């Protein structure tokens, strides 16, 4: 939390809110693949509401970040650069691995496994974030998404449930994970603005 009480730290949290807004809606759209249209639309609307809240709060945090101090000292700056580098490498690696997995599945006709396979990579990529940022919530989100991905792969392999329905279930479960991550970031954002309000009477109150 202390790192978030700096200008770049707050902006990092805001970027996280924007990313969770995008990926929450993206995963929610998988509901259309195997669920009735009405139910799929309801799922997208619900998670879309979360996304709107994330974006609004992200914008508010971006606007408030300028009132926070910049990191002071060489050690703080090195720490900030290390976090940015770690985030960038992990995020880029996730994209590369997803692309490779999708190509391999397509070559072997495993299109039915796309959703749980991608979810598995997404879940695993939260693990290094837990170490990089020193947060336990990353491990919880990773565990949740990975379990659902493995269940999905198992259900498809055993032909227990039709692949489209499995894709929708895994998509909704993953959207729950990213939404939970976004809610955590909302709490961090609220704490940042509360601290800012205490030190700056002119700052907007936390909401």
Secondary structure by P-SEA (a helix, b strand, c coil): ccccccaaaaaaaaaaaaaaaaaaaaaaacccccccaaaaaaaaaaaaaaaaaaaaaaaaaaaacccccccccaaaaaaaaaaaaaaaaaaaaaaaaaaaaaaaaaaaccccaaaaaaaaaaaaaaaaaaaaaccaaaaaaaaaaaaaaaaaaaaaaaccccaaaaaaaaaaaaaaaaaaaaaaaaaaaaaaaaaaaaacccccccc
